């Protein structure tokens, strides 16, 4: 779990933050780790329902 932004952030700001997070997670992946490192990506507001992100739309 981590914070990507605030509700008043623009869509572009949230996309940039998500891309930065995913890039950093991929860099942190141990070289000995095999298989799928990120299984799911879900975003939500603090008390809102989670929305699954189609990973095919993400660039790592």
Secondary structure, 3 states (H helix, E strand, C coil): CCCCCCCCCCHHHHHHHHHHHHHHHHHHCCCCCCCCCCCCCEECCCCCCCEECCHHHCCC
